[in-house]
Amino acid sequence: MTEAKYARVNRRGRIFPQIQWTEEEKALRRVEDEEFHQRCKVIFNRIKPQYIETHYNWYMVVEPDSGDYFIDADEELAMLLARQKHPGTIPLFLFRINETGVSGTI
């Protein structure tokens, strides 16, 4: 008896549908993101002077609603600490403790 062979079909393209944003929605999203960044930056700028000498180039994750911040040399561990304390909070902002606060390069 011969066995049936099944050919696997490879999917191409995206599995999930793409989100279509209008220009107004994109503009609103940019404004909301900038407001969130500014709220986080106020906390970062207040805390940065105490840690810049001792924790230079460490990571700081800021949760602006509570004012909490989490510092660690490892980016992922700092984010994990923040998510453990604030499990339902999606928006967290990551800074690097240096002169600019930028955590990565483009």
Summary of the structure (lengths in Angstrom):
residues: 106
radius of gyration: 21.2
end to end distance: 60.2
largest distance: 78.3
contacts: 223
relative contact order: 0.15
helix: 38%
strand: 13%
